[in-house]
Amino acid sequence: MQSQIHINVELDEEKMPDSIHWSAPDGGVDNPQEAKAILLGLWDGQEKSALRIDLWTKKMMVDEMNDLFLPDIFWNGRYVCACY
């Protein structure tokens, strides 16, 4: 069984993200949804390396960036502490 998540990024003339839309038909999200940012992390277990793609549009305000990144930092800190 396979499932797909579609991510479309429109770029401006300077190749900066202008808009981000995503959909996940198998998850019940058939119509493209707008997002101001996307954080994508992929782990290659064989190579022991990561690929990270962080994109945000010009519409995303600094306060929204804080709302996006601070919980991620807090959660990662809790996870690391829980491993000890």
MDTraj code that builds the backbone (N, CA, C; nanometers):
import mdtraj as md
import numpy as np

residues = "MET GLN SER GLN ILE HIS ILE ASN VAL GLU LEU ASP GLU GLU LYS MET PRO ASP SER ILE HIS TRP SER ALA PRO ASP GLY GLY VAL ASP ASN PRO GLN GLU ALA LYS ALA ILE LEU LEU GLY LEU TRP ASP GLY GLN GLU LYS SER ALA LEU ARG ILE ASP LEU TRP THR LYS LYS MET MET VAL ASP GLU MET ASN ASP LEU PHE LEU PRO ASP ILE PHE TRP ASN GLY ARG TYR VAL CYS ALA CYS TYR".split()
xyz = np.array([
    [0.0843, -0.1184, 0.0000],
    [0.0000, 0.0000, 0.0000],
    [0.0885, 0.1244, 0.0000],
    [0.0495, 0.2229, -0.0727],
    [0.1216, 0.3496, -0.0775],
    [0.0255, 0.4638, -0.0482],
    [0.0808, 0.5711, 0.0015],
    [0.0042, 0.6921, 0.0280],
    [0.0881, 0.8101, -0.0172],
    [0.0237, 0.9149, -0.0637],
    [0.0971, 1.0316, -0.1126],
    [0.0524, 1.1588, -0.0433],
    [0.1491, 1.2456, -0.0220],
    [0.1247, 1.3823, 0.0233],
    [0.1830, 1.4722, -0.0857],
    [0.1018, 1.5607, -0.1376],
    [0.1454, 1.6498, -0.2450],
    [0.1780, 1.7869, -0.1876],
    [0.2938, 1.8403, -0.2245],
    [0.3355, 1.9731, -0.1806],
    [0.3738, 2.0527, -0.3045],
    [0.3109, 2.1675, -0.3216],
    [0.3414, 2.2558, -0.4341],
    [0.3912, 2.3893, -0.3803],
    [0.5050, 2.4326, -0.4320],
    [0.5647, 2.5595, -0.3913],
    [0.5752, 2.6482, -0.5142],
    [0.5106, 2.7637, -0.5097],
    [0.5234, 2.8627, -0.6170],
    [0.6317, 2.9610, -0.5778],
    [0.7213, 2.9897, -0.6708],
    [0.8341, 3.0798, -0.6451],
    [0.8128, 3.2130, -0.7152],
    [0.8684, 3.3189, -0.6568],
    [0.8646, 3.4489, -0.7234],
    [0.9819, 3.4587, -0.8206],
    [1.0022, 3.5749, -0.8776],
    [1.1085, 3.5925, -0.9772],
    [1.2484, 3.5760, -0.9177],
    [1.2606, 3.5885, -0.7866],
    [1.3899, 3.5699, -0.7195],
    [1.4046, 3.4291, -0.6606],
    [1.3124, 3.3403, -0.6988],
    [1.3104, 3.2004, -0.6543],
    [1.2887, 3.1852, -0.5041],
    [1.2137, 3.2799, -0.4474],
    [1.1740, 3.2731, -0.3071],
    [1.0306, 3.2198, -0.3024],
    [0.9961, 3.1380, -0.2011],
    [0.8601, 3.0842, -0.1934],
    [0.7551, 3.1955, -0.1838],
    [0.6617, 3.1932, -0.2760],
    [0.5529, 3.2900, -0.2784],
    [0.4271, 3.2297, -0.2157],
    [0.4041, 3.1009, -0.2434],
    [0.2918, 3.0311, -0.1815],
    [0.3252, 2.8823, -0.1710],
    [0.2653, 2.8198, -0.0693],
    [0.2824, 2.6766, -0.0454],
    [0.1429, 2.6171, -0.0301],
    [0.1162, 2.5110, -0.1041],
    [-0.0107, 2.4390, -0.0929],
    [0.0189, 2.2897, -0.0798],
    [-0.0637, 2.2208, -0.0032],
    [-0.0457, 2.0772, 0.0146],
    [-0.1817, 2.0074, 0.0144],
    [-0.1770, 1.8796, -0.0177],
    [-0.2957, 1.7955, -0.0096],
    [-0.2527, 1.6530, 0.0218],
    [-0.3442, 1.5773, 0.0782],
    [-0.3195, 1.4370, 0.1128],
    [-0.4490, 1.3600, 0.0883],
    [-0.4758, 1.3256, -0.0372],
    [-0.6030, 1.2610, -0.0721],
    [-0.6328, 1.1350, 0.0092],
    [-0.5321, 1.0559, 0.0373],
    [-0.5544, 0.9323, 0.1135],
    [-0.5887, 0.9611, 0.2593],
    [-0.5554, 1.0807, 0.3066],
    [-0.5857, 1.1196, 0.4440],
    [-0.7105, 1.2050, 0.4547],
    [-0.7841, 1.2199, 0.3454],
    [-0.9078, 1.2958, 0.3483],
    [-0.8919, 1.4438, 0.3193],
    [-0.7723, 1.4863, 0.2797],
    [-0.7498, 1.6273, 0.2445],
    [-0.7331, 1.6329, 0.0923],
    [-0.8485, 1.6348, 0.0234],
    [-0.8472, 1.6295, -0.1229],
    [-0.8139, 1.7632, -0.1870],
    [-0.8651, 1.8712, -0.1287],
    [-0.8426, 2.0039, -0.1866],
    [-0.7148, 2.0640, -0.1310],
    [-0.6352, 2.1288, -0.2167],
    [-0.5112, 2.1898, -0.1699],
    [-0.5358, 2.2902, -0.0575],
    [-0.4537, 2.2787, 0.0476],
    [-0.4602, 2.3670, 0.1634],
    [-0.3398, 2.4603, 0.1602],
    [-0.3618, 2.5868, 0.1966],
    [-0.2520, 2.6825, 0.1981],
    [-0.1730, 2.6700, 0.3282],
    [-0.0422, 2.6845, 0.3179],
    [0.0459, 2.6872, 0.4344],
    [0.1445, 2.8020, 0.4164],
    [0.1830, 2.8655, 0.5255],
    [0.2819, 2.9726, 0.5189],
    [0.4234, 2.9193, 0.5335],
    [0.4357, 2.7951, 0.5842],
    [0.5689, 2.7376, 0.6039],
    [0.5599, 2.5855, 0.5988],
    [0.6745, 2.5247, 0.5721],
    [0.6853, 2.3797, 0.5770],
    [0.8241, 2.3440, 0.6287],
    [0.8275, 2.2483, 0.7196],
    [0.9531, 2.1956, 0.7730],
    [0.9530, 2.0472, 0.7399],
    [1.0463, 2.0041, 0.6580],
    [1.0513, 1.8644, 0.6154],
    [1.1872, 1.8066, 0.6511],
    [1.1859, 1.6968, 0.7222],
    [1.3106, 1.6303, 0.7590],
    [1.3081, 1.4853, 0.7137],
    [1.4127, 1.4425, 0.6473],
    [1.4250, 1.3056, 0.6005],
    [1.5525, 1.2454, 0.6571],
    [1.5458, 1.1210, 0.7038],
    [1.6609, 1.0544, 0.7631],
    [1.6978, 0.9340, 0.6785],
    [1.8245, 0.9258, 0.6382],
    [1.8790, 0.8107, 0.5662],
    [1.9534, 0.7259, 0.6682],
    [1.8920, 0.6171, 0.7112],
    [1.9499, 0.5321, 0.8139],
    [2.0777, 0.4626, 0.7703],
    [2.0872, 0.4293, 0.6417],
    [2.2087, 0.3643, 0.5925],
    [2.3273, 0.4590, 0.5924],
    [2.3045, 0.5784, 0.5437],
    [2.4114, 0.6780, 0.5356],
    [2.4289, 0.7550, 0.6660],
    [2.3328, 0.7408, 0.7567],
    [2.3337, 0.8163, 0.8830],
    [2.3429, 0.9668, 0.8561],
    [2.2563, 1.0115, 0.7662],
    [2.2564, 1.1535, 0.7314],
    [2.1120, 1.2024, 0.7177],
    [2.0970, 1.3324, 0.7323],
    [1.9645, 1.3934, 0.7268],
    [1.9589, 1.4974, 0.6161],
    [1.8414, 1.5110, 0.5598],
    [1.8123, 1.6185, 0.4656],
    [1.6985, 1.6968, 0.5279],
    [1.7159, 1.8261, 0.5394],
    [1.6137, 1.9118, 0.5969],
    [1.5813, 2.0232, 0.5003],
    [1.4536, 2.0422, 0.4765],
    [1.4067, 2.1500, 0.3897],
    [1.3097, 2.2347, 0.4713],
    [1.3469, 2.3576, 0.4993],
    [1.2620, 2.4515, 0.5719],
    [1.2301, 2.5675, 0.4780],
    [1.1033, 2.5862, 0.4484],
    [1.0605, 2.6944, 0.3597],
    [0.9500, 2.7740, 0.4265],
    [0.9501, 2.9048, 0.4056],
    [0.8400, 2.9881, 0.4508],
    [0.8182, 3.0977, 0.3491],
    [0.6941, 3.1420, 0.3401],
    [0.6577, 3.2448, 0.2435],
    [0.6797, 3.3841, 0.3022],
    [0.6728, 3.4815, 0.2154],
    [0.6880, 3.6208, 0.2600],
    [0.5715, 3.6643, 0.3474],
    [0.4605, 3.5908, 0.3410],
    [0.3418, 3.6247, 0.4201],
    [0.3591, 3.5880, 0.5678],
    [0.4565, 3.5051, 0.5993],
    [0.4735, 3.4591, 0.7369],
    [0.5426, 3.5666, 0.8201],
    [0.4767, 3.6056, 0.9283],
    [0.5293, 3.7091, 1.0158],
    [0.6235, 3.6482, 1.1208],
    [0.7077, 3.7327, 1.1795],
    [0.8056, 3.6873, 1.2786],
    [0.7366, 3.6198, 1.3971],
    [0.6254, 3.6755, 1.4443],
    [0.5523, 3.6135, 1.5562],
    [0.5060, 3.4729, 1.5203],
    [0.4647, 3.4534, 1.3958],
    [0.4222, 3.3206, 1.3517],
    [0.5415, 3.2254, 1.3461],
    [0.6587, 3.2760, 1.3076],
    [0.7792, 3.1927, 1.3072],
    [0.8105, 3.1452, 1.4485],
    [0.7966, 3.2353, 1.5459],
    [0.8172, 3.1965, 1.6863],
    [0.7190, 3.0873, 1.7270],
    [0.5924, 3.1035, 1.6863],
    [0.4905, 3.0038, 1.7193],
    [0.5219, 2.8690, 1.6553],
    [0.5851, 2.8705, 1.5404],
    [0.6200, 2.7469, 1.4712],
    [0.7444, 2.6818, 1.5299],
    [0.8502, 2.7585, 1.5518],
    [0.9789, 2.7015, 1.5909],
    [0.9928, 2.6751, 1.7410],
    [0.9415, 2.7603, 1.8269],
    [0.9625, 2.7430, 1.9702],
    [0.9039, 2.6129, 2.0250],
    [0.7818, 2.5741, 1.9883],
    [0.7334, 2.4444, 2.0371],
    [0.8191, 2.3276, 1.9873],
    [0.8715, 2.3383, 1.8666],
    [0.9575, 2.2334, 1.8116],
    [1.0853, 2.2214, 1.8943],
    [1.1444, 2.3338, 1.9294],
    [1.2655, 2.3326, 2.0120],
    [1.2335, 2.2756, 2.1498],
    [1.1213, 2.3193, 2.2074],
    [1.0812, 2.2698, 2.3396],
    [1.0575, 2.1191, 2.3352],
    [0.9857, 2.0717, 2.2342],
    [0.9553, 1.9291, 2.2238],
    [1.0830, 1.8484, 2.2078],
    [1.1756, 1.8933, 2.1219],
    [1.3007, 1.8215, 2.1026],
    [1.3806, 1.8170, 2.2324],
    [1.3790, 1.9239, 2.3096],
    [1.4487, 1.9267, 2.4375],
    [1.3884, 1.8259, 2.5350],
    [1.2563, 1.8158, 2.5375],
    [1.1890, 1.7184, 2.6247],
    [1.2234, 1.5773, 2.5812],
    [1.2277, 1.5545, 2.4513],
    [1.2567, 1.4207, 2.4004],
    [1.3984, 1.3781, 2.4356],
    [1.4932, 1.4691, 2.4163],
    [1.6327, 1.4386, 2.4501],
    [1.6459, 1.4121, 2.5989],
    [1.5832, 1.4943, 2.6820],
    [1.5913, 1.4760, 2.8276],
    [1.5280, 1.3438, 2.8691],
    [1.4237, 1.3015, 2.8006],
    [1.3558, 1.1773, 2.8362],
    [1.4415, 1.0550, 2.8044],
    [1.5426, 1.0714, 2.7204],
    [1.6271, 0.9590, 2.6798],
    [1.7354, 0.9276, 2.7825],
    [1.7616, 1.0180, 2.8722],
    [1.8698, 0.9964, 2.9701],
    [1.8253, 0.9099, 3.0854],
])
top = md.Topology()
chain = top.add_chain()
for i, resn in enumerate(residues, 1):
    res = top.add_residue(resn, chain, resSeq=i)
    for name in ("N", "CA", "C"):
        top.add_atom(name, md.element.get_by_symbol(name[0]), res)
traj = md.Trajectory(xyz[None], top)
